[in-house]
Amino acid sequence: MNGMHVVVMGERGRIVVPADVRKLAGLREGTTLVLLPTAEGMVLMTREQLRTRVVEDLAGLDLVGELLADRRKSAAREDGERP
């Protein structure tokens, strides 16, 4: 496998994932795939691959802390205080 495959969209938007790609990725009939549009193009992945990507993208972020800090600033502005 060389890492690049050309597929052609058929009737009703259907594409065929090449057999060697299905084998390598462990895809079987009925496997749910997610098509993710990006600035660079489209990415086709399994739900597990998407979950892993999201977890990696969010690693090291303190989303709760950022939200609380933002809420505190907003509350201070509403109360006429300086943040």
N, C-alpha and C positions, 0 to 999 in steps of 0.2 A: 504494500500500500504506500502510495507516494504522498499522502496527506491532502491531495486535492482531487475532488470529484466534480464532474459536471453533470447536473441533472436537468431534465426538461420538465416544465410544468405541463401536465396533461389536462384532460377534461375535468372541469369543476375544480381547478386549482390543485390537483393532486400531484405529488412528486413521489418518486420511489427512492428510498434510501438504499444505496448499493449494499450488496450482501456482505462484503468484507467490512464495511463500516458497521453494519448491524451486529456482526459477529464480535468485532473489537469492542463495541460499546455495550454488548450484552442485551441488545434490543430484541424483543419478541413481538409477535402480533399482539396488539392490545396495549403496548407500552405507551403511556401518555408522554408526549413531547411538548415543550414550550417553545414557541417562536418569539424571540425577543428582538424587536427592532432597536438598533443602536445607531449612533452617528456614522459609524463605519460601515454599516450594513446590517444584515440579519444574522442572528445566532440561534441555532436549533440545539436544544439541550433537554435532558430529562429533568423531571422535577427535583430529583436529588442533586443533580449538577447545579440547578438554579439555587437551591437552598444553600449549598456549599458556597456559591459565588456571593450570595447576599451576606452570609455569615462572615466571609473574608472581607467584604467591603465595609462591614460595620465594626470589625474588630478594632479595639482600642478607642472607640468613640464612647463618650459618656452622654448618651442622648437624654437621659433623665436629668442629669446635672445641667445640661444646656437648656432644657425646657424650663427647669426651675429658675435658673438665672434670668431667662427671658421674661418669665412671669413676674419675677420680683422687680425687674426694671419697669415693666408695664404698670405694675401696681404703684410703684414709686412715682411715675409720671402722672398717674391718675390722681394721686394724693397731693400733687404739687411739689413733691420732693425732688431733689436731684439724685439721679441714679448713682 
